Amino acid sequence: MNAMTNLPLHDRRPISIRPISGRGLIAMSGDRRATHAGAYANYVYINRECGDDTRGVIDYRHRGDLVACGLELPSSHPAWASEPGRIWREVDAVCESTAPDAVRAWHIVLTLPDDLSEPEWVPKVRAFARDTLVRRGPAVAWAIHAQRDATGGWLIRPHVHLLITTRGWKHNARFGQSIASWHGAAIRSAIHADWLALLPTGMRQAATTPYRYGGYTPAHPDCSRIAHLFGSM
């Protein structure tokens, strides 16, 4: 692995879309946190919290880069859905008996536009989550990470994590079922196109990998080992 692929995702490409599944964990064998396998582990990770799942304790409270976090839900959501972490725990539980390549959720990493002021970060992220994703029905947890160094520069470049359900999460007939409109090529294309539209020209040029409707082009250089997962839902 070269120096380029050792960089954080948000320093390599403005947009990264990754699956969360058992096979994702196998492909990313160096992931000691198991965040490629469990939805709840991802929730704890992006929110810099402490929790536990079937793989043990997960603790990210020592990280000092959390700026803000939240949960965006459709207007008709049930009251219980606002309980911290519940949606993601239930996703993991219903997927325990599914195939290793069964995708539980998406984990998306987006670099924030360089020309966006800090007070605009949260409104921009929430609007993107609602307009591009939540209006289609999935639940979306989000968290903004950034950290300045002693000189005022960026030790951790501002970026946002989005955790998106790809399965029915309400307690109805579709609970646990994979929903095509939440994980298919159309929504992935919309994520890519809608975020690119928010970026200044220089950042947009760093994400010029063609995005083909009907097929997924990896959004960062070391994604080839898990690219096959996107067509296996």
C-alpha positions as CSV (number, residue, x, y, z in Angstrom):
1,M,0.0,0.0,0.0
2,N,1.5,3.3,-1.0
3,A,1.4,6.7,0.8
4,M,-1.6,7.8,-1.1
5,T,-3.8,4.9,0.2
6,N,-2.6,5.5,3.7
7,L,-4.3,8.9,3.7
8,P,-7.8,9.3,5.3
9,L,-10.6,8.9,2.8
10,H,-11.5,12.6,3.0
11,D,-8.0,13.6,2.1
12,R,-8.0,11.3,-1.0
13,R,-11.4,11.9,-2.6
14,P,-14.3,14.2,-1.8
15,I,-16.8,11.4,-1.9
16,S,-16.6,7.8,-0.7
17,I,-19.4,5.2,-0.5
18,R,-18.8,2.0,1.4
19,P,-20.9,-1.0,2.2
20,I,-21.3,-2.3,5.7
21,S,-21.4,-6.1,5.7
22,G,-19.7,-9.2,7.0
23,R,-17.8,-9.6,3.7
24,G,-16.8,-5.9,3.9
25,L,-15.0,-6.8,7.2
26,I,-13.2,-9.7,5.6
27,A,-12.1,-7.6,2.7
28,M,-10.8,-4.9,5.1
29,S,-8.8,-7.3,7.3
30,G,-6.9,-4.5,9.0
31,D,-10.1,-3.0,10.4
32,R,-9.7,-3.9,14.1
33,R,-12.8,-1.9,15.0
34,A,-15.0,-4.1,12.8
35,T,-16.7,-1.0,11.5
36,H,-17.0,-2.6,8.1
37,A,-19.2,-5.3,9.5
38,G,-21.8,-3.8,11.9
39,A,-24.2,-0.8,11.5
40,Y,-24.1,-0.1,15.3
41,A,-20.3,-0.1,15.3
42,N,-20.4,2.6,12.6
43,Y,-23.0,4.6,14.6
44,V,-20.7,4.6,17.6
45,Y,-17.7,5.4,15.5
46,I,-19.1,8.4,13.7
47,N,-20.6,9.8,16.9
48,R,-17.4,9.2,18.9
49,E,-19.3,7.3,21.6
50,C,-18.8,4.2,23.7
51,G,-21.0,1.1,23.1
52,D,-20.8,-2.6,22.6
53,D,-22.0,-5.2,20.1
54,T,-21.5,-8.9,19.4
55,R,-17.8,-8.2,18.8
56,G,-17.2,-6.5,22.1
57,V,-16.7,-2.9,23.4
58,I,-16.4,0.0,21.0
59,D,-15.1,3.2,22.4
60,Y,-14.2,6.4,20.5
61,R,-14.7,8.9,23.3
62,H,-11.0,9.7,23.2
63,R,-11.2,11.2,19.7
64,G,-11.2,15.0,19.8
65,D,-12.6,15.8,16.4
66,L,-16.4,15.6,16.7
67,V,-18.0,18.9,15.7
68,A,-21.7,18.0,15.6
69,C,-23.9,14.9,15.0
70,G,-27.6,14.1,14.5
71,L,-30.2,11.9,13.0
72,E,-32.5,12.7,10.1
73,L,-35.7,10.8,9.7
74,P,-38.8,10.9,7.5
75,S,-41.6,13.1,8.9
76,S,-43.7,10.1,9.5
77,H,-41.1,8.3,11.7
78,P,-42.2,6.4,14.8
79,A,-41.3,7.9,18.2
80,W,-38.9,5.0,19.1
81,A,-36.7,5.7,16.1
82,S,-35.2,8.7,17.9
83,E,-33.8,6.5,20.6
84,P,-29.9,6.7,20.3
85,G,-28.6,3.8,18.3
86,R,-31.8,1.8,18.3
87,I,-32.2,1.7,14.5
88,W,-28.7,0.5,14.0
89,R,-28.8,-2.2,16.7
90,E,-32.0,-3.5,15.1
91,V,-30.4,-3.5,11.7
92,D,-27.6,-5.7,13.0
93,A,-29.9,-8.0,14.8
94,V,-32.1,-8.7,11.8
95,C,-29.0,-9.3,9.6
96,E,-27.2,-11.8,11.8
97,S,-28.6,-14.7,9.9
98,T,-28.1,-13.2,6.4
99,A,-25.4,-14.0,3.9
100,P,-21.9,-12.4,4.5
101,D,-22.3,-10.2,1.5
102,A,-25.7,-8.8,2.7
103,V,-25.2,-5.1,3.0
104,R,-26.7,-3.7,6.2
105,A,-26.2,0.0,5.5
106,W,-24.1,2.5,3.6
107,H,-21.2,4.5,5.2
108,I,-20.6,7.6,3.2
109,V,-17.7,10.0,3.8
110,L,-17.9,13.5,2.2
111,T,-15.3,16.2,2.4
112,L,-16.9,19.6,3.3
113,P,-16.5,22.3,0.7
114,D,-13.5,24.5,1.3
115,D,-15.5,27.7,0.8
116,L,-18.1,26.8,3.3
117,S,-17.9,28.7,6.6
118,E,-18.1,26.7,9.9
119,P,-21.6,28.1,10.8
120,E,-22.9,26.7,7.5
121,W,-21.6,23.1,8.1
122,V,-24.6,21.7,10.0
123,P,-27.3,23.3,7.9
124,K,-25.7,22.2,4.7
125,V,-25.2,18.6,5.9
126,R,-28.8,18.3,7.2
127,A,-30.2,19.8,4.0
128,F,-28.2,17.3,1.9
129,A,-29.3,14.4,4.1
130,R,-32.9,15.3,3.9
131,D,-33.1,16.4,0.2
132,T,-31.0,13.6,-1.3
133,L,-31.6,10.7,1.0
134,V,-34.3,11.0,3.7
135,R,-37.0,12.0,1.2
136,R,-36.7,8.5,-0.3
137,G,-37.4,6.8,3.1
138,P,-34.1,5.7,4.8
139,A,-32.9,6.9,8.1
140,V,-29.6,8.8,8.1
141,A,-27.2,9.4,11.0
142,W,-24.6,12.1,10.4
143,A,-21.6,13.4,12.1
144,I,-19.1,16.2,11.2
145,H,-15.5,15.7,12.1
146,A,-12.7,18.3,12.1
147,Q,-9.8,19.4,14.3
148,R,-7.4,22.3,14.1
149,D,-3.7,22.2,14.9
150,A,-1.8,24.6,17.0
151,T,-1.3,27.1,14.2
152,G,-5.0,27.2,13.3
153,G,-4.7,24.9,10.3
154,W,-6.5,21.6,9.9
155,L,-5.1,18.6,11.7
156,I,-8.2,16.8,10.5
157,R,-9.8,18.2,7.4
158,P,-13.5,19.0,7.8
159,H,-15.7,16.1,6.6
160,V,-19.0,14.4,7.3
161,H,-19.9,10.8,7.8
162,L,-23.4,9.6,6.8
163,L,-24.8,6.3,7.9
164,I,-27.7,5.3,5.7
165,T,-30.1,2.3,6.1
166,T,-30.5,0.1,3.1
167,R,-33.1,-2.1,4.7
168,G,-36.6,-1.5,6.0
169,W,-36.2,-0.1,9.5
170,K,-39.8,0.6,10.6
171,H,-41.7,-2.2,12.3
172,N,-43.9,-3.2,9.4
173,A,-44.0,-5.8,6.6
174,R,-40.7,-4.5,5.1
175,F,-38.7,-4.6,8.3
176,G,-35.3,-6.0,7.5
177,Q,-35.9,-6.4,3.8
178,S,-33.4,-4.9,1.4
179,I,-35.0,-1.9,-0.4
180,A,-33.6,-1.3,-3.9
181,S,-34.4,2.4,-4.0
182,W,-32.2,2.9,-0.9
183,H,-29.1,1.1,-2.2
184,G,-29.3,1.0,-6.0
185,A,-27.4,2.8,-8.7
186,A,-29.8,5.7,-8.8
187,I,-29.3,6.8,-5.2
188,R,-25.6,6.3,-5.4
189,S,-25.5,8.4,-8.5
190,A,-27.6,11.1,-6.7
191,I,-25.3,11.2,-3.7
192,H,-22.3,11.7,-6.0
193,A,-23.9,14.3,-8.3
194,D,-25.6,16.3,-5.5
195,W,-22.5,16.6,-3.4
196,L,-20.3,17.4,-6.4
197,A,-22.7,20.3,-7.1
198,L,-21.9,21.8,-3.7
199,L,-18.1,21.7,-4.1
200,P,-15.9,24.5,-5.5
201,T,-14.2,23.8,-8.9
202,G,-10.9,22.7,-7.5
203,M,-12.5,20.0,-5.2
204,R,-14.9,18.9,-8.0
205,Q,-11.9,18.2,-10.3
206,A,-10.5,15.8,-7.6
207,A,-13.6,13.6,-8.0
208,T,-13.7,13.2,-11.8
209,T,-13.9,9.4,-11.8
210,P,-16.9,8.7,-14.1
211,Y,-20.0,7.7,-12.2
212,R,-21.9,5.3,-14.5
213,Y,-25.6,4.8,-13.9
214,G,-26.1,1.0,-13.4
215,G,-22.6,0.5,-12.1
216,Y,-20.4,1.7,-9.2
217,T,-17.0,3.2,-9.8
218,P,-15.0,3.1,-6.6
219,A,-14.7,6.5,-5.0
220,H,-11.2,6.0,-3.6
221,P,-8.0,4.3,-4.8
222,D,-8.0,1.2,-2.5
223,C,-11.7,0.3,-3.0
224,S,-11.1,-2.5,-5.5
225,R,-11.1,-5.2,-2.9
226,I,-14.7,-4.4,-1.9
227,A,-16.1,-3.0,-5.2
228,H,-17.9,-6.3,-5.9
229,L,-20.0,-5.9,-2.9
230,F,-22.1,-3.2,-4.4
231,G,-23.8,-5.6,-6.9
232,S,-24.5,-8.3,-4.4
233,M,-27.6,-7.1,-2.5
